[in-house]
Amino acid sequence: MKEVDTATLARAWESGAAVLDVREDYEYAEAHVPRATWIPLGELPARVAEVPAGETVYVICASGNRSKRGAQIVEAAGREAVSVAGGTSAWLRAGHPVERGLAA
């Protein structure tokens, strides 16, 4: 399982890469990467078919721990995934854009 930093995610995100946020609802609502797909880690094994196929998926959590497990789950389903080191905390510290609230 590969891990990338938030600068790498930012470049990929600007090009339209898929981002998967595996945090809980209250964490996601607080702040998340715009356009991120939200599937809590506990639900991911049952919902992995919702993860885009055919492209690298950038898996993010709060600090980079749960995203490693999320990336492993996505890869086990035959999709390419990388974990984002430092997670949303690092994304925020770097000043990247965020959205707030839960997905519709």
N, C-alpha and C positions, 0 to 999 in steps of 0.2 A: 504494500500500500504506500503510495507516494504522498508526500506532504509538501505544500507550497505556502509561501508567505502571502500577506495581504496585498503587497505590491503586484505579485503575479496574478492574484485574483482580480485586482482592479483592472489590469490590462485585459484579462479575459472577459470580465464583466462588460467593459466598454465595447467589446466586440460581440456581445450578445450571448456569452456562455451561460449555461444553465447553472444555477446556484440552488442547492438544497439545504434548507435550514432545519436542523433536527432538534431544536430546543422545545421546551414546553410553551404553552400558549401565553402565559404571562411574560415570559422572556421575549418571545417573538413580538408581542404587542408593544413592548417597551421600545424596541428599535431593531430593524432588520435591513438587510441588503435589499434595495429595490428590486422588484421582479423575482425575488427568491420564492421557490416552491417551499411550502411549509408542511413537513411531515414529522411529527415528534418521533424521536428514536424508538420509543416503545411500540409505535405503530408501523415503523418502517418495514419489518419483515412481511407483514400482511399487505402492505401498500406499495411494495417496491416496483410493481408494474407501472405505477404512476410516474416513475423516474424516467426522464427522457433517455432513449437508447440512441446509439450512433454518434454520441459526442461525449466529451469529458464533462462530468458533473463535478462541480466544486461543492464539497460538503462542509458546512459551517455550523458551529455551535457557539457557546459562550466563550470558551477559552482554548479549544482545540482538542479536548479529550473525547467527548462524545462523537465528534466528527470523525475521529479515527475509526471508531466502531461502525458508524454510519457508512463510511467509505467501504469498509470490509463487507457490509451487508449488500451494498450496491454492486460491488465487484463480484460477489458470490452469485448474483443474479445475472451475470454476464454483461454488465455495463461497466464502462470505464469511469473511475472516480478518483478524486484526490481529496485529501483532508486539508483544511485551511488552518495552519498553525496560528495560534493566538486568538482565533475565532472572531466573533463580533466585537469583543473588547478591543482587539488590535485594530479592527476595521474602523471603529469609532475613534480611537486614539490617533489614527492616521488622518482623520478628517474627511473620510469618504462619505458619500451621501447615504442617508438612511430614510426609511419610511417608518411610520409608527401605526399601531393598531393591528387588529387581526384581519386576516384575509376574508373576503366576502364569501 
